[in-house]
Amino acid sequence: MAGTDDEAVTTADEALYVLTAVLLTPAQFPSVLGDDYPEACAAMGLAPRADGYGLVLGQDGAGARWTVVIDDVSLVAVAIASWDCGMEYELSPDERAVVAALPGWPLAVAVAAPDVPAPHDPAPEVTDGPALSPPDTSTWGPAQRRLGADEIALQWAAWREQINDEEFSARGESAKATGPSPQGGETEKTASGSGDTPHAGHRGVRRVLAEARAYVDSPPPLGRVRSSFAPGDARTLRADGPGWSMVARTDDIAFVLLDEEPGEVLPVGRGPELPGLLEALDKIAVRPI
């Protein structure tokens, strides 16, 4: 997602050359920033506004990194959709839509504006606080775990084809398969049974399923459970919690990632209870507008 070279947002009498933009809403937010929408907003120093925000990332004329926060979410959504289709779109929000201009970038950006100095944080004397910076994803932890779940959701078919349904044991015994790692290279995937009984499946998976079930009875913070489009009549579900992420299709299996198991992706067979759990989670999930 990238804007055109000559796009600029004017804020505080300074032109911002737009490089990219992302949504920060209950249903769509950079999951690397947190397990839920309020946590992602807190990472930005923002209050969790009900309608969310649009984040415009760019450079000023001196090359400094800035993130402009706007409340015109639909404008940013249209820009992102246009860029994803390979179309040009001039993202120029009205100054009245600007909520804040924050130094730095909360996410890694691989491109830079032409004909300005290389990206760098603004000088401390021109900012009101420390500059935003992307979470550390160099080692396994919450941020990398959530990015791994993002990748599985995007590449569901590639991950799903690595799993042979016959490998799932009705008794919850483990089976293993090898597939692409969320971080690149390969990782070993441990296939768990349904996890429906205290002695079935992987201990970490049982904990995740229990915490996910608890969400149904006691709704978690906004954005902990999200539902998005999937082929057919299915939905792609994403659920996160303390130390774990789960990606599932409502008509299929689930994949679980855990902080305590670096690089491991744990598939969960449908069994007798997973379908009902996924259906219940989908009912409480937030959805893109």
C-alpha positions as CSV (number, residue, x, y, z in Angstrom):
1,M,0.0,0.0,0.0
2,A,1.7,3.2,-1.1
3,G,0.6,6.6,-2.2
4,T,1.7,8.4,-5.2
5,D,5.0,10.3,-5.1
6,D,3.4,13.7,-5.2
7,E,0.8,13.1,-2.5
8,A,1.1,15.4,0.5
9,V,-0.9,16.1,3.6
10,T,-0.5,19.6,5.0
11,T,-0.5,19.8,8.7
12,A,1.0,22.4,11.1
13,D,2.2,24.3,8.0
14,E,4.3,21.4,7.0
15,A,3.8,19.1,3.9
16,L,3.8,15.4,4.6
17,Y,4.6,13.1,1.7
18,V,2.4,10.1,2.1
19,L,4.0,6.7,1.9
20,T,1.3,4.4,3.2
21,A,-1.8,4.4,5.4
22,V,-3.4,1.8,7.7
23,L,-6.7,1.5,9.6
24,L,-6.9,1.6,13.4
25,T,-10.4,0.4,14.1
26,P,-12.0,-2.3,16.4
27,A,-12.2,-4.7,13.4
28,Q,-9.0,-3.8,11.6
29,F,-5.9,-2.7,13.3
30,P,-2.2,-3.5,13.0
31,S,-2.2,-6.6,15.3
32,V,1.5,-6.2,15.8
33,L,0.6,-3.3,18.1
34,G,-1.5,-5.3,20.5
35,D,-3.9,-8.2,21.2
36,D,-7.0,-5.9,21.0
37,Y,-8.1,-2.5,19.8
38,P,-7.6,-0.6,23.1
39,E,-4.1,-2.1,23.5
40,A,-3.2,-1.0,19.9
41,C,-4.6,2.5,20.6
42,A,-2.6,2.7,23.8
43,A,0.6,1.8,21.9
44,M,-0.1,5.0,19.8
45,G,-1.0,7.1,22.8
46,L,-4.6,7.4,21.6
47,A,-8.0,6.9,23.3
48,P,-9.9,4.0,21.8
49,R,-12.5,6.0,19.7
50,A,-15.6,4.0,18.8
51,D,-15.3,4.6,15.0
52,G,-11.5,4.2,15.0
53,Y,-8.8,6.2,13.2
54,G,-6.9,6.3,10.0
55,L,-3.1,6.5,10.2
56,V,-1.3,8.2,7.5
57,L,2.5,7.6,7.5
58,G,4.9,9.8,5.6
59,Q,7.8,12.2,5.7
60,D,8.1,15.9,5.9
61,G,10.2,18.0,3.6
62,A,13.3,17.4,5.8
63,G,12.7,13.6,5.6
64,A,11.5,13.3,9.2
65,R,9.0,10.5,9.9
66,W,5.5,11.5,11.0
67,T,2.2,9.7,11.6
68,V,-0.9,11.8,11.0
69,V,-4.0,10.5,12.8
70,I,-7.3,11.3,11.2
71,D,-10.9,10.6,12.1
72,D,-12.0,10.1,8.5
73,V,-11.8,6.3,8.5
74,S,-13.7,5.9,5.3
75,L,-11.3,8.1,3.4
76,V,-8.3,6.0,4.4
77,A,-10.2,2.8,3.7
78,V,-10.9,4.0,0.1
79,A,-7.3,4.9,-0.4
80,I,-6.0,1.6,0.9
81,A,-8.5,-0.3,-1.4
82,S,-7.4,1.8,-4.4
83,W,-3.7,1.2,-3.8
84,D,-4.3,-2.5,-3.3
85,C,-5.9,-2.6,-6.7
86,G,-2.9,-0.8,-8.3
87,M,-4.8,2.4,-8.7
88,E,-3.5,5.9,-7.8
89,Y,-5.4,7.7,-5.1
90,E,-4.6,11.1,-3.7
91,L,-5.0,10.8,0.1
92,S,-5.5,14.4,1.2
93,P,-7.7,14.6,4.3
94,D,-9.2,17.8,5.4
95,E,-7.3,19.6,8.1
96,R,-10.4,19.4,10.3
97,A,-10.1,15.6,10.2
98,V,-6.6,15.6,11.7
99,V,-6.6,14.4,15.3
100,A,-2.9,14.4,15.9
101,A,0.5,14.6,14.2
102,L,2.8,12.1,16.0
103,P,6.5,11.9,15.4
104,G,7.9,8.6,14.1
105,W,6.1,5.6,12.7
106,P,4.4,2.8,14.7
107,L,5.1,0.3,11.9
108,A,8.1,-0.6,9.7
109,V,7.9,1.1,6.3
110,A,10.1,-0.2,3.5
111,V,9.7,2.8,1.1
112,A,10.8,6.5,1.3
113,A,9.8,9.7,-0.3
114,P,11.9,10.8,-3.3
115,D,14.1,13.9,-3.3
116,V,14.1,14.3,0.5
117,P,16.6,13.1,3.1
118,A,16.4,9.5,4.3
119,P,13.7,8.7,6.9
120,H,14.7,9.8,10.4
121,D,12.9,10.7,13.6
122,P,12.1,14.5,14.0
123,A,14.5,16.4,16.3
124,P,13.4,16.2,19.9
125,E,12.9,20.0,20.2
126,V,10.1,19.9,17.6
127,T,8.1,17.1,19.2
128,D,6.1,16.9,22.4
129,G,7.3,13.4,23.3
130,P,9.3,10.4,22.2
131,A,8.9,9.3,18.6
132,L,6.8,6.2,17.7
133,S,8.8,3.2,16.7
134,P,7.8,-0.3,15.4
135,P,7.6,-3.1,18.0
136,D,10.6,-5.4,18.2
137,T,10.0,-8.4,16.0
138,S,13.6,-9.6,15.9
139,T,12.9,-12.4,18.5
140,W,9.9,-14.5,19.2
141,G,7.3,-12.8,21.4
142,P,3.9,-11.3,21.4
143,A,4.5,-9.0,18.4
144,Q,6.1,-11.7,16.2
145,R,3.4,-14.3,17.4
146,R,0.7,-11.9,16.2
147,L,2.5,-11.3,12.9
148,G,2.7,-15.1,12.4
149,A,-1.1,-15.3,12.9
150,D,-1.6,-12.5,10.4
151,E,0.5,-14.5,7.8
152,I,-1.5,-17.7,8.4
153,A,-4.8,-15.8,7.9
154,L,-3.4,-14.3,4.6
155,Q,-2.0,-17.6,3.4
156,W,-4.7,-20.0,4.7
157,A,-4.7,-22.3,1.7
158,A,-0.9,-22.8,1.8
159,W,-1.0,-23.7,5.5
160,R,-4.2,-25.8,5.3
161,E,-2.8,-28.0,2.5
162,Q,0.1,-29.0,4.8
163,I,-2.4,-30.7,7.2
164,N,-3.7,-34.2,6.5
165,D,-7.0,-34.6,8.3
166,E,-6.2,-38.2,9.0
167,E,-3.3,-37.1,11.2
168,F,-5.8,-35.7,13.7
169,S,-6.4,-38.4,16.3
170,A,-9.8,-38.9,17.8
171,R,-8.0,-39.5,21.1
172,G,-6.2,-36.2,20.9
173,E,-2.8,-37.7,20.2
174,S,-0.2,-35.5,18.5
175,A,0.8,-35.7,14.9
176,K,3.3,-33.5,13.1
177,A,3.7,-31.9,9.8
178,T,6.2,-29.4,8.4
179,G,5.2,-26.2,6.7
180,P,6.4,-22.6,6.0
181,S,7.2,-20.6,9.1
182,P,5.6,-17.3,9.8
183,Q,9.1,-15.8,10.1
184,G,10.5,-17.6,7.0
185,G,12.2,-20.9,6.6
186,E,10.4,-23.9,8.1
187,T,8.7,-24.7,11.4
188,E,7.3,-27.9,12.9
189,K,3.6,-27.9,13.3
190,T,2.1,-30.0,16.0
191,A,-1.4,-31.2,15.2
192,S,-3.6,-31.4,18.2
193,G,-6.8,-33.3,18.7
194,S,-10.1,-31.6,19.5
195,G,-9.0,-30.5,23.0
196,D,-12.5,-31.3,24.2
197,T,-11.4,-33.2,27.4
198,P,-8.9,-32.3,30.1
199,H,-6.6,-35.1,28.8
200,A,-7.0,-34.5,25.1
201,G,-4.6,-32.5,22.9
202,H,-1.8,-30.1,23.7
203,R,-1.8,-28.5,27.1
204,G,-1.3,-25.0,25.6
205,V,-4.1,-25.6,23.1
206,R,-6.4,-26.7,25.9
207,R,-5.7,-23.4,27.7
208,V,-6.3,-21.4,24.6
209,L,-9.6,-23.1,23.8
210,A,-10.8,-22.6,27.4
211,E,-9.9,-18.9,27.4
212,A,-11.7,-18.5,24.0
213,R,-14.8,-20.2,25.4
214,A,-14.7,-17.8,28.3
215,Y,-14.9,-14.9,25.8
216,V,-18.3,-16.1,24.8
217,D,-19.7,-15.8,28.4
218,S,-17.7,-12.7,29.3
219,P,-16.9,-10.5,26.3
220,P,-13.2,-9.6,26.1
221,P,-11.8,-6.1,25.2
222,L,-12.9,-4.9,21.8
223,G,-11.0,-6.4,18.9
224,R,-9.9,-9.5,20.8
225,V,-12.2,-11.5,18.4
226,R,-12.5,-10.4,14.8
227,S,-14.4,-11.9,11.9
228,S,-13.5,-11.3,8.2
229,F,-14.5,-12.6,4.8
230,A,-13.7,-16.2,3.7
231,P,-14.7,-18.1,0.6
232,G,-18.2,-19.6,0.5
233,D,-20.4,-19.1,3.5
234,A,-17.4,-19.3,5.9
235,R,-15.7,-16.6,8.0
236,T,-12.1,-16.2,9.0
237,L,-11.9,-15.8,12.7
238,R,-9.0,-14.2,14.6
239,A,-8.8,-14.4,18.4
240,D,-6.0,-13.3,20.6
241,G,-5.3,-13.4,24.3
242,P,-2.5,-13.2,26.8
243,G,0.3,-15.2,25.2
244,W,-1.7,-16.7,22.3
245,S,-3.3,-16.1,18.9
246,M,-5.7,-18.3,17.1
247,V,-6.7,-18.2,13.4
248,A,-9.7,-20.4,12.2
249,R,-12.2,-20.8,9.5
250,T,-15.7,-21.3,10.7
251,D,-16.1,-24.3,8.4
252,D,-12.7,-25.8,9.1
253,I,-9.9,-26.2,11.6
254,A,-7.9,-23.7,13.7
255,F,-4.3,-22.8,14.1
256,V,-2.8,-21.7,17.5
257,L,0.4,-19.9,18.2
258,L,1.8,-19.5,21.7
259,D,4.4,-17.2,23.2
260,E,6.0,-20.1,25.1
261,E,6.5,-22.1,21.9
262,P,8.7,-20.0,19.6
263,G,7.9,-20.6,15.9
264,E,5.5,-23.4,16.5
265,V,2.1,-23.5,14.8
266,L,-0.4,-25.9,16.4
267,P,-3.3,-27.0,14.2
268,V,-6.5,-28.0,16.0
269,G,-8.9,-30.5,14.5
270,R,-12.6,-29.8,14.4
271,G,-13.7,-32.5,16.7
272,P,-17.2,-32.4,18.3
273,E,-16.8,-29.0,20.1
274,L,-14.6,-26.7,17.9
275,P,-17.4,-26.0,15.4
276,G,-19.7,-24.7,18.1
277,L,-17.0,-22.7,19.7
278,L,-16.2,-21.0,16.3
279,E,-19.8,-20.3,15.7
280,A,-20.2,-18.7,19.1
281,L,-17.0,-16.6,18.7
282,D,-18.2,-15.4,15.3
283,K,-21.4,-14.1,16.9
284,I,-19.5,-11.9,19.3
285,A,-16.7,-10.9,16.9
286,V,-16.4,-7.4,15.4
287,R,-16.5,-7.2,11.7
288,P,-15.2,-4.6,9.1
289,I,-17.9,-2.2,8.1
